[in-house]
Every structure is written in structure tokens, then in C-alpha cells.
Amino acid sequence: MAVFSIHLFPVWVLIFSVYAFFSPTFFVELKNAIVPLLMLVMFGMGMTLRWQDFRQVMQNKAAVLLGVSVQFIVMPLAALGLAKLFHLSPELTVGLMLVGATAGGTASNVMAYLAKGDVALSVSMTLVSTLCAIVLLPLLTWFYLNETVSVPVWGMLVSLLQLILLPVLLGVVLNQFFPKPLELIQPVLPVFSMFAIVIIVAIVVALNTTQLHSLAWSLALVIVLHNAIGLVSGYGLSRLFGFDKRVAKTVAIEVGMQNSGLSVALALKYFGAVSALPGALFSVWHNISGSMLAAYWQKKDEASKSS
């Protein structure tokens, strides 16, 4: 099982990403597998949770409020600041703002799970930020850039139910009523989640090879910095406000891993292919950085337990 260790998670992500970049055909044909894989991962995560976990989150609303606030204050401002600092074109600036002003991505829940974060908090933050994004994404884009976008409210709500809420709730119900049988499969769930994310990242890379070929290195640096600002501010502000490391890890991942898929869809619909570039690259990079961070934190957690 060592080859499937979480510590090798970033290595597998990079290997599969490089292969998908140079040989995209196989993974492009798997594009319809993204939703089922995510649903299975969410279902598996639900099987590690109990109702009590969500009650604890509701008793600690401050963590959700902090995470969502950082997400919709820091990330849009960071997008605007980086766009000005690197003199991005108006098209790329709009695309970066759409990334900054969107909700937390589904993959953040998986990374929080693999990083030994607070999964119930991560799921709760994704739900809240997604609902907030329905109003805040178009509002922030208009406020900062004077650009108008129409957020697909119904589509976001359906995705929210299909990808996150229903699979997680079903897993929680099973774990609540059949905890003993599930104990047998719970140890392999992180391995399955890791494998699913590796495949999903490879598919995302394969679907964006054309955009990645035309990528400027300055934009790549902007995306890396934008993601890093989210991760660092999420963790740092959580610790500054007195939250423990487990919560801080969760908030960092939730803020740093945006719903870039939605930003790509909106950019293509309203602004064109160039504006979709930041979201496409963010889709690739935040999974790589998230996997590296999850592996690092899990290794550190194991080291502290053994010492």
C-alpha cells in the first residue's frame, strides 16, 4: 500500500498531469467521469462523519463566518492587486476576478479530508460560500471591474445538491446507523479519494491542453501567487483569531481552492476564451498545491503523534 500513500499524492498528481498534458486523448474521453467520481468521494467522506460533527460546526459559527469572509474579501482583492501588479490585459483581469470572487470548490472538501482537517466544517463552508456566491460573485465583479455577469443560480444549486449535499448526507446516514460494518472500509476511503482526485486532475489538464499551450509564464505566476495568498491568509487569519490548527488547515484549503470550474464557464459565456485562461490554470494548480499541502499536513500530523 506504500505506493498509494498520501505522502506520494503530489507525485502521482504531477505524473498524471504531465502525461495528460502530452497525451490528452484518453483522459478527455473520461470527462463524463468527473461528476460520478466526485459524488463517490463525497459519499465516502460522509461515511466518516456523524450528525454530531455538523452540530459542532453550528455551535462554532465563527469559523464558518471567518472562512467565508476571507474568501470573499481577500481573494477578490488579491485578484485585483495581482492583475494591476502584473499589468494583465482586461480580458485576463476579468477571468482572474471571476476566480477570486467565486465560492469554494468541491475538491477543497476532499483535500481537507486528506489533510486531517475538519471535514464537516469544510463541507459547511462550501455550502455557505456557494450560496453567498450567487449574490456576491456578480456584485463583486461589477464593483471592482464594472463588468456584468449573470450567475447561473439554478445550475449552482443543482450542483450543490448533486455533488456535495446528497452524497455526504447519504454517507452520514449510513455511518449513523451502520457504524460497525463501515469500520471495515473506512481505512481505504482516503486511498480511493486520492486516486479519484488524481484522475480528476488529469482529466482537467487534458481538457485544458489548448489553453495551457498558449499560457504566458507571467499568468502562471499570478495564479500560483493568488492561490498561495488564499492558503496563507486562510491559515494565518484563523490562527490570529484563536482557532486551532485543525480549523486553520480547513479554512486555508477552503479559501485557497476556488470553484474555478464555474469561473471558466462564466468567462466563456460572457467574455471569451482568453478570460477563461485564469480559471483553467487555477483548476489545475489548486489541485496540485492542495494535494502537496494535504500530504505535508498529514505527514506532520503523523510525526507529531509518533513523537
ZIKADA-V279707 format. One record per helix or strand of 2 or more residues. SS is the DSSP state (helix for helix, strand for strand). FROM is the first residue (numbers start at 1). LEN is the number of residues. If there is no record, write none. Layout:
SS;FROM;LEN
SS;FROM;LEN
//
This chain:
helix;2;3
helix;6;17
helix;25;4
helix;33;14
helix;51;9
helix;61;25
helix;90;11
helix;106;9
helix;119;27
helix;153;25
helix;179;29
helix;209;5
helix;217;24
helix;245;12
helix;260;11
helix;273;34
//
